[in-house]
């Protein structure tokens, strides 16, 4: 398996800590530990994937699962592999469907049970191959569960061709008998496929196992070898690669805490639309009758609308009535069509509100990208240079990279708070005010952290040799990173809880108390 094959598979695999206990302890070359939260994951790089696919623990687990299904249903390991691939390696779903109707499951996967073989030669010595139109000896033929006999030469040609035609979606669905929907699996591929095609097949099989697993993930990064660590304490279970790509463990999209996956996906779709144009908003969205938030029309033109969480109000696009008053038909409404007169100015208000949140979103996105570029520069140039000047090892200077990683993460969180702000209903005045206060306060420790990480770092880089201020710099930056991290983890928890802790007039006092507890109330005073 060459490097390009590995990159197509995915560069990084992550296994959860619970699964780590079952793994054999890898040697020092098997993975690279991260500087923070390293106990939450095991990291596999390209070379690890290459070796472990052949003889490692992950492949062993896959084989054990195949063997377990084979034993449970008294079927061959080849058929068990086909079943597991069909059900995305969800053995619970497989068991449920198999218990309901095993015959239907077999037929849907392409595994048949025949009372008598098809194409049985009359003399049990020769047979006619309908692919190449030649007579061959029986020993030069093969068949799968359907019993259709094909000569070995034609099988080789057919299997290699089908493997090269594999699509990413339902890849196993193309591996069929030349005559019928019967599937062929690893045993036929092992017998007839060329080495390159065997590698391709196994890559798809292995990737399907990874994608179906709840404890293993492929990093979405393409063409990179990088390490990954998980951020604990987040309901979204964010993943941050040291290639600087962050993604959500649940949906594999860009990290979006404190927002849930569904709302984040809707926000990203909005960003590609014309929500800043009042005319577009008026024509393509309607206000939720309960919280007044504008909802875009359904892509399938159905009339049943559902507001964003936490409102989740169901109403009719045409009449704005509660959907429980309608029938089961999603495309018919017998009520009078609602004329948007009361909400005539709401389109302009919604467009302006979205524009304001989007501009702040983009501003933090830009700052996050700058922090990302700085972090990349640290590893390639800055830290090695500083190591020479301050007579410190690269490992001893990792606290600088950790600080810039935290700055990048803070900007990411702030970015998503403005998407969160947009989805707060107009009637949630207290929550809007509290969120605004939290956003303003969140900038304070971040400014101080940025000052230490940039200005003080530049002073050390400008020095000709070891500086007496280095230890002070390390202490200040480490403390500032810790304070900032705690502050933002609290911010994320509050928003993921729906700002449920907001209590009327005590809002401002509570926010001040939190800042005092985190040590950020006096940050602005000693920033410079």
C-alpha positions as CSV (number, residue, x, y, z in Angstrom):
1,X,0.0,0.0,0.0
2,X,1.6,3.3,-1.1
3,X,1.2,6.7,0.5
4,X,-1.5,7.9,-1.9
5,X,-3.6,4.9,-0.9
6,X,-3.2,5.8,2.7
7,X,-4.2,9.4,2.1
8,X,-7.3,8.3,0.4
9,X,-8.2,6.2,3.4
10,X,-7.7,9.2,5.7
11,X,-4.6,10.3,7.5
12,X,-5.6,10.1,11.2
13,X,-7.4,7.5,13.2
14,X,-8.6,8.3,16.7
15,X,-9.6,5.8,19.3
16,X,-11.4,6.7,22.6
17,X,-9.7,6.2,25.9
18,X,-12.1,3.3,26.8
19,X,-10.9,1.4,23.8
20,X,-7.2,2.1,24.6
21,X,-7.3,-0.3,27.5
22,X,-8.0,-3.1,25.0
23,X,-5.1,-2.1,22.7
24,X,-1.6,-3.5,23.0
25,X,0.6,-0.7,24.2
26,X,2.3,0.8,21.1
27,X,6.0,1.5,21.0
28,X,7.4,5.1,21.0
29,X,7.2,5.2,17.2
30,X,3.5,4.3,17.0
31,X,2.1,7.6,18.1
32,X,2.9,11.1,19.2
33,X,1.5,12.3,22.5
34,X,-0.1,15.8,22.5
35,X,0.9,18.4,25.1
36,X,-2.7,18.8,26.3
37,X,-5.5,16.4,27.0
38,X,-3.4,13.6,25.6
39,X,-5.1,10.9,27.8
40,X,-8.4,11.2,25.9
41,X,-7.2,9.6,22.6
42,X,-4.7,7.4,20.9
43,X,-3.1,9.0,17.9
44,X,-2.3,7.0,14.7
45,X,-0.3,8.6,11.9
46,X,0.1,7.4,8.3
47,X,2.8,4.9,9.1
48,X,0.7,3.5,12.0
49,X,-2.3,3.0,9.7
50,X,-0.1,1.3,7.2
51,X,1.3,-1.2,9.7
52,X,-1.9,-1.6,11.8
53,X,-4.0,-2.4,8.7
54,X,-1.8,-5.4,8.1
55,X,-1.2,-6.8,11.6
56,X,-2.3,-4.3,14.2
57,X,-5.0,-4.0,16.8
58,X,-7.6,-2.1,14.8
59,X,-7.6,-4.7,12.0
60,X,-7.7,-7.5,14.7
61,X,-10.9,-5.9,16.1
62,X,-12.5,-5.8,12.7
63,X,-11.6,-9.5,12.2
64,X,-13.0,-10.3,15.6
65,X,-16.3,-8.6,14.8
66,X,-16.5,-10.5,11.6
67,X,-15.8,-13.8,13.4
68,X,-18.4,-13.0,16.0
69,X,-21.2,-12.4,13.4
70,X,-20.1,-15.5,11.5
71,X,-20.4,-17.6,14.7
72,X,-23.7,-16.0,15.7
73,X,-25.6,-16.6,12.5
74,X,-23.7,-19.7,11.3
75,X,-22.5,-18.1,8.1
76,X,-19.1,-17.8,6.4
77,X,-16.8,-14.9,7.4
78,X,-17.1,-13.6,3.9
79,X,-20.9,-13.4,4.2
80,X,-20.5,-11.8,7.6
81,X,-18.3,-9.2,6.1
82,X,-20.8,-8.3,3.5
83,X,-23.6,-8.1,6.1
84,X,-21.6,-5.8,8.4
85,X,-20.6,-3.5,5.5
86,X,-24.2,-3.3,4.4
87,X,-25.3,-2.3,7.9
88,X,-22.4,0.2,8.4
89,X,-20.9,-2.2,11.0
90,X,-23.8,-1.7,13.3
91,X,-24.2,-5.1,14.7
92,X,-27.3,-4.1,16.7
93,X,-29.1,-3.0,13.6
94,X,-28.0,-6.1,11.8
95,X,-29.3,-8.3,14.6
96,X,-32.7,-6.5,14.6
97,X,-33.2,-6.9,10.9
98,X,-31.9,-10.5,10.8
99,X,-34.3,-11.5,13.6
100,X,-37.2,-9.9,11.8
101,X,-36.5,-11.6,8.4
102,X,-33.2,-13.2,7.7
103,X,-34.2,-14.1,4.1
104,X,-35.0,-10.5,3.2
105,X,-31.7,-9.4,4.7
106,X,-29.8,-12.0,2.7
107,X,-31.4,-11.0,-0.5
108,X,-30.9,-7.3,0.1
109,X,-27.2,-7.9,0.6
110,X,-26.9,-10.4,-2.3
111,X,-26.3,-13.6,-0.3
112,X,-28.5,-16.4,-1.6
113,X,-29.4,-19.9,-0.4
114,X,-30.2,-22.2,-3.4
115,X,-31.8,-25.6,-3.2
116,X,-29.7,-26.8,-6.1
117,X,-26.7,-25.1,-7.9
118,X,-27.3,-23.2,-11.1
119,X,-25.4,-23.9,-14.3
120,X,-24.5,-27.4,-13.1
121,X,-22.5,-29.1,-16.0
122,X,-24.1,-32.2,-17.4
123,X,-21.0,-34.3,-17.3
124,X,-19.5,-32.7,-14.2
125,X,-16.3,-32.1,-16.1
126,X,-16.8,-29.2,-18.5
127,X,-19.0,-26.1,-18.6
128,X,-19.8,-23.3,-21.0
129,X,-18.8,-19.7,-19.8
130,X,-21.4,-17.2,-21.0
131,X,-18.9,-14.3,-20.6
132,X,-16.1,-15.4,-23.0
133,X,-18.3,-18.0,-24.8
134,X,-15.9,-20.8,-24.4
135,X,-16.0,-24.3,-22.9
136,X,-13.7,-24.8,-19.9
137,X,-13.0,-27.6,-17.5
138,X,-15.0,-27.4,-14.4
139,X,-11.9,-27.0,-12.2
140,X,-11.3,-23.7,-14.0
141,X,-14.6,-22.2,-12.9
142,X,-15.9,-20.5,-9.8
143,X,-19.3,-19.2,-8.5
144,X,-20.7,-17.3,-5.6
145,X,-23.9,-17.8,-3.6
146,X,-26.1,-17.7,-6.8
147,X,-24.3,-20.7,-8.4
148,X,-23.6,-19.0,-11.7
149,X,-20.4,-20.5,-13.0
150,X,-17.8,-18.2,-14.7
151,X,-14.3,-19.2,-15.8
152,X,-11.4,-18.0,-13.7
153,X,-10.1,-15.7,-16.4
154,X,-13.4,-13.9,-16.7
155,X,-13.8,-13.7,-12.9
156,X,-10.4,-12.1,-12.7
157,X,-11.3,-9.5,-15.4
158,X,-14.7,-8.8,-13.9
159,X,-13.5,-8.4,-10.3
160,X,-10.6,-6.1,-11.1
161,X,-13.0,-4.0,-13.2
162,X,-15.6,-3.8,-10.5
163,X,-13.1,-2.8,-7.8
164,X,-11.8,0.0,-9.9
165,X,-15.4,1.2,-10.4
166,X,-16.1,1.4,-6.6
167,X,-17.9,4.6,-5.5
168,X,-17.5,6.1,-2.1
169,X,-21.2,5.6,-1.3
170,X,-22.4,1.9,-0.9
171,X,-19.1,0.7,-2.4
172,X,-20.0,-2.9,-1.8
173,X,-23.1,-2.6,-4.0
174,X,-21.0,-2.7,-7.1
175,X,-19.3,-6.0,-6.3
176,X,-21.8,-8.4,-7.9
177,X,-21.9,-11.5,-10.0
178,X,-21.7,-10.8,-13.8
179,X,-25.2,-12.4,-14.2
180,X,-27.2,-11.4,-11.1
181,X,-27.3,-9.3,-7.9
182,X,-25.3,-11.9,-5.9
183,X,-22.4,-10.3,-4.1
184,X,-18.8,-11.5,-4.0
185,X,-16.5,-10.7,-1.2
186,X,-13.0,-11.1,0.1
187,X,-12.6,-14.8,-0.7
188,X,-13.2,-14.2,-4.4
189,X,-11.0,-11.1,-4.3
190,X,-8.2,-12.9,-2.6
191,X,-8.4,-15.6,-5.3
192,X,-8.7,-13.5,-8.4
193,X,-7.9,-9.8,-7.9
194,X,-4.5,-8.3,-8.7
195,X,-2.5,-7.0,-5.8
196,X,-3.4,-3.4,-6.5
197,X,-7.1,-4.2,-6.6
198,X,-6.8,-6.2,-3.4
199,X,-5.3,-3.2,-1.7
200,X,-8.1,-0.9,-3.0
201,X,-10.8,-3.3,-1.8
202,X,-9.3,-3.6,1.7
203,X,-8.9,0.2,1.9
204,X,-12.6,0.6,1.3
205,X,-13.5,-2.2,3.7
206,X,-11.3,-0.8,6.4
207,X,-12.5,2.8,5.9
208,X,-16.2,1.6,6.1
209,X,-15.3,0.0,9.4
210,X,-13.7,3.2,10.7
211,X,-16.6,5.3,9.6
212,X,-19.1,3.0,11.2
213,X,-17.3,2.8,14.5
214,X,-18.3,4.9,17.5
215,X,-14.8,5.0,18.9
216,X,-12.6,5.5,15.8
217,X,-12.6,8.5,13.5
218,X,-10.8,9.6,10.3
219,X,-9.6,13.1,10.5
220,X,-11.2,15.1,7.6
221,X,-7.7,16.5,6.7
222,X,-6.5,15.4,3.3
223,X,-2.8,14.7,2.5
224,X,-1.5,15.3,6.0
225,X,0.2,13.4,8.7
226,X,-0.8,15.0,12.0
227,X,-1.7,14.3,15.6
228,X,-5.1,14.9,17.3
229,X,-6.3,15.5,20.8
230,X,-9.9,15.8,22.1
231,X,-11.1,18.8,24.1
232,X,-12.8,17.3,27.2
233,X,-15.9,18.9,28.9
234,X,-17.6,19.8,25.7
235,X,-21.0,18.5,24.8
236,X,-20.1,18.5,21.2
237,X,-16.9,16.6,21.8
238,X,-14.6,18.8,19.7
239,X,-11.5,17.4,18.1
240,X,-8.4,19.5,17.4
241,X,-5.7,18.2,15.2
242,X,-2.1,19.4,15.5
243,X,-2.4,20.0,11.7
244,X,-4.7,22.8,13.1
245,X,-7.9,21.3,11.6
246,X,-10.7,21.2,14.2
247,X,-13.8,19.2,13.7
248,X,-16.8,17.9,15.6
249,X,-16.6,14.2,16.7
250,X,-20.4,13.8,16.1
251,X,-20.9,15.2,12.6
252,X,-17.2,15.5,11.4
253,X,-17.9,19.1,10.3
254,X,-16.0,22.1,11.5
255,X,-15.9,22.4,15.2
256,X,-19.0,24.4,16.2
257,X,-19.4,24.3,20.0
258,X,-21.3,25.8,21.8
259,X,-23.9,25.2,19.0
260,X,-25.5,21.8,18.3
261,X,-24.8,20.1,15.0
262,X,-28.2,20.8,13.5
263,X,-28.2,24.6,14.2
264,X,-24.5,24.9,13.1
265,X,-25.3,23.3,9.8
266,X,-28.3,25.7,9.3
267,X,-26.1,28.7,10.1
268,X,-23.4,27.6,7.5
269,X,-26.1,27.1,4.9
270,X,-27.4,30.6,5.7
271,X,-23.9,32.0,5.1
272,X,-24.1,30.8,1.5
273,X,-27.4,32.5,1.0
274,X,-28.6,36.2,0.8
275,X,-29.8,36.7,4.3
276,X,-28.4,40.2,4.3
277,X,-30.8,41.2,1.6
278,X,-34.3,42.2,3.0
279,X,-36.1,41.4,-0.2
280,X,-34.5,37.9,-0.3
281,X,-35.4,37.4,3.3
282,X,-39.0,38.5,2.8
283,X,-39.5,36.1,-0.2
284,X,-37.7,33.1,1.1
285,X,-38.3,33.1,4.9
286,X,-41.1,33.3,7.3
287,X,-41.1,34.4,11.0
288,X,-41.9,31.8,13.6
289,X,-45.2,32.8,15.2
290,X,-43.8,32.0,18.6
291,X,-40.3,33.5,18.8
292,X,-40.4,35.6,15.5
293,X,-37.1,34.1,14.2
294,X,-37.0,33.9,10.4
295,X,-37.1,30.4,9.0
296,X,-36.1,29.5,5.5
297,X,-38.6,27.6,3.3
298,X,-38.2,23.8,3.1
299,X,-36.1,22.5,0.2
300,X,-38.9,20.0,-0.7
301,X,-41.6,22.8,-0.6
302,X,-43.5,21.1,2.2
303,X,-45.6,23.4,4.4
304,X,-44.6,22.1,7.8
305,X,-42.0,24.3,9.3
306,X,-40.0,23.7,12.5
307,X,-38.3,26.6,14.3
308,X,-34.7,26.3,15.4
309,X,-33.8,24.9,18.9
310,X,-34.7,25.6,21.6
311,X,-38.0,26.9,20.2
312,X,-38.8,23.9,18.0
313,X,-42.3,25.2,17.2
314,X,-44.1,23.5,14.4
315,X,-46.2,25.7,12.2
316,X,-47.6,26.1,8.7
317,X,-45.7,28.1,6.1
318,X,-48.9,29.2,4.3
319,X,-51.2,30.2,7.2
320,X,-48.7,30.4,10.1
321,X,-51.1,28.3,12.2
322,X,-49.9,25.6,14.6
323,X,-49.3,22.5,12.7
324,X,-51.3,20.2,15.0
325,X,-54.4,21.9,13.5
326,X,-53.4,20.5,10.0
327,X,-53.8,17.0,8.6
328,X,-51.1,14.5,7.6
329,X,-50.6,16.0,4.2
330,X,-47.4,18.1,4.3
331,X,-48.3,19.9,1.1
332,X,-51.9,21.0,1.6
333,X,-53.3,23.8,3.8
334,X,-57.1,24.5,3.9
335,X,-56.8,27.7,5.9
336,X,-56.6,31.2,4.5
337,X,-53.1,32.3,3.4
338,X,-51.4,34.6,5.9
339,X,-50.6,38.1,4.6
340,X,-47.4,39.4,6.1
341,X,-48.5,42.8,7.1
342,X,-47.9,42.7,10.8
343,X,-44.4,41.5,10.2
344,X,-43.8,43.8,7.2
345,X,-40.7,45.4,8.7
346,X,-39.4,42.2,10.3
347,X,-37.6,41.2,7.1
348,X,-35.4,44.3,7.2
349,X,-34.9,43.8,11.0
350,X,-33.9,40.1,10.5
351,X,-31.6,41.0,7.6
352,X,-29.9,43.7,9.7
353,X,-29.6,41.4,12.7
354,X,-28.1,38.6,10.6
355,X,-25.7,41.1,9.0
356,X,-24.5,42.3,12.4
357,X,-23.9,38.7,13.7
358,X,-22.3,37.6,10.5
359,X,-19.8,40.5,10.4
360,X,-18.7,39.7,13.9
361,X,-18.6,36.0,13.0
362,X,-16.3,36.9,10.0
363,X,-14.1,39.2,12.1
364,X,-13.4,36.4,14.6
365,X,-12.9,33.9,11.7
366,X,-10.2,36.2,10.3
367,X,-8.5,36.5,13.7
368,X,-8.7,32.8,14.2
369,X,-7.0,32.2,10.8
370,X,-4.2,34.7,11.8
371,X,-3.7,32.7,15.0
372,X,-3.6,29.5,13.0
373,X,-0.9,31.0,10.7
374,X,1.1,32.1,13.7
375,X,0.9,28.6,15.2
376,X,2.2,27.1,12.0
377,X,5.0,29.7,12.0
378,X,5.9,28.8,15.6
379,X,6.6,25.2,14.8
380,X,8.6,25.9,11.6
381,X,10.6,29.1,12.5
382,X,9.9,30.8,15.8
383,X,10.4,28.1,18.4
384,X,13.6,26.7,16.9
385,X,15.0,30.2,16.8
386,X,14.0,30.9,20.3
387,X,15.4,27.6,21.4
388,X,18.8,28.6,20.2
389,X,18.7,32.1,21.8
390,X,17.3,31.0,25.2
391,X,19.2,27.7,25.4
392,X,15.9,25.8,25.9
393,X,14.7,22.6,24.2
394,X,11.9,22.7,21.8
395,X,9.8,20.6,24.2
396,X,10.4,23.2,26.9
397,X,9.0,25.9,24.6
398,X,5.7,24.0,23.8
399,X,3.9,26.3,26.3
400,X,4.1,29.0,23.6
401,X,2.4,26.9,21.0
402,X,-0.2,25.9,23.6
403,X,-1.0,29.6,24.2
404,X,-1.5,30.3,20.5
405,X,-3.6,27.2,20.2
406,X,-5.7,28.6,23.0
407,X,-6.0,31.9,21.2
408,X,-7.1,30.1,18.0
409,X,-9.7,28.1,20.0
410,X,-11.0,31.3,21.8
411,X,-11.6,33.0,18.5
412,X,-13.4,29.9,17.2
413,X,-15.7,29.9,20.3
414,X,-16.4,33.7,20.0
415,X,-17.1,33.2,16.3
416,X,-19.9,30.7,17.1
417,X,-21.3,32.8,20.0
418,X,-22.5,35.3,17.3
419,X,-24.3,32.5,15.4
420,X,-25.7,31.5,18.8
421,X,-26.8,35.1,19.3
422,X,-28.7,35.2,16.0
423,X,-30.8,32.2,17.0
424,X,-31.9,33.7,20.3
425,X,-35.6,34.7,20.0
426,X,-36.6,38.4,20.2
427,X,-38.5,37.6,23.4
428,X,-35.3,36.3,25.1
429,X,-34.2,39.8,26.1
430,X,-32.4,38.8,29.3
431,X,-30.5,36.0,27.5
432,X,-29.5,38.4,24.8
433,X,-28.2,41.0,27.3
434,X,-26.4,38.3,29.3
435,X,-24.7,36.9,26.2
436,X,-23.6,40.3,25.1
437,X,-22.0,40.8,28.5
438,X,-20.3,37.4,28.3
439,X,-19.0,38.2,24.9
440,X,-17.5,41.5,26.0
441,X,-16.0,39.9,29.1
442,X,-14.5,37.1,27.1
443,X,-12.4,39.5,25.1
444,X,-10.6,40.7,28.3
445,X,-8.5,37.6,29.2
446,X,-8.0,36.9,25.5
447,X,-6.5,40.4,25.0
448,X,-4.0,39.8,27.8
449,X,-3.1,36.3,26.5
450,X,-2.6,37.8,23.1
451,X,-0.3,40.5,24.5
452,X,1.9,38.0,26.3
453,X,2.0,35.6,23.4
454,X,2.8,38.2,20.8
455,X,4.4,41.4,22.3
456,X,6.5,39.7,25.0
457,X,7.5,36.9,22.6
458,X,8.8,39.4,20.1
459,X,10.9,41.1,22.8
460,X,12.6,37.8,23.4
461,X,13.1,37.1,19.8
462,X,14.8,40.5,19.3
463,X,17.3,39.8,22.1
464,X,20.8,38.7,21.1
465,X,21.0,35.9,23.7
466,X,19.4,34.4,26.8
467,X,17.1,37.0,28.5
468,X,16.6,37.3,32.2
469,X,12.9,38.0,31.4
470,X,12.4,34.5,29.9
471,X,11.2,32.8,33.1
472,X,8.8,35.7,33.8
473,X,7.5,35.4,30.3
474,X,7.0,31.6,30.7
475,X,5.2,32.1,34.0
476,X,3.0,34.9,32.7
477,X,2.1,33.1,29.5
478,X,1.3,29.8,31.2
479,X,-0.9,31.5,33.8
480,X,-2.7,33.6,31.2
481,X,-3.3,30.5,29.1
482,X,-4.8,28.7,32.0
483,X,-7.1,31.6,33.1
484,X,-8.3,32.1,29.5
485,X,-9.0,28.4,29.0
486,X,-11.1,28.3,32.2
487,X,-13.0,31.4,31.2
488,X,-13.9,30.0,27.8
489,X,-14.8,26.6,29.0
490,X,-17.2,28.2,31.4
491,X,-18.6,30.3,28.5
492,X,-19.1,27.2,26.3
493,X,-20.8,25.3,29.2
494,X,-23.2,28.2,29.8
495,X,-24.2,28.4,26.1
496,X,-24.5,24.7,25.7
497,X,-26.9,24.8,28.7
498,X,-29.0,27.3,26.9
499,X,-28.0,30.2,29.2
500,X,-30.5,28.6,31.7
501,X,-28.7,30.2,34.6
502,X,-29.9,33.7,33.6
503,X,-32.0,35.2,36.4
504,X,-33.4,38.6,35.7
505,X,-31.7,41.6,37.3
506,X,-29.0,39.4,38.9
507,X,-27.5,38.7,35.4
508,X,-24.8,41.4,35.5
509,X,-23.9,40.6,39.1
510,X,-23.5,36.9,38.3
511,X,-21.2,37.7,35.3
512,X,-19.0,39.9,37.5
513,X,-18.8,37.2,40.1
514,X,-17.7,34.7,37.5
515,X,-15.0,37.1,36.3
516,X,-13.8,37.6,39.8
517,X,-13.6,33.8,40.3
518,X,-11.6,33.3,37.2
519,X,-9.2,36.1,38.0
520,X,-10.2,38.2,35.0
521,X,-11.8,41.2,36.7
522,X,-8.5,43.0,37.0
523,X,-7.0,41.8,33.7
524,X,-7.7,45.0,31.8
525,X,-6.0,47.1,34.4
526,X,-2.7,45.4,34.1
527,X,-2.9,44.5,30.4
528,X,0.0,46.8,29.6
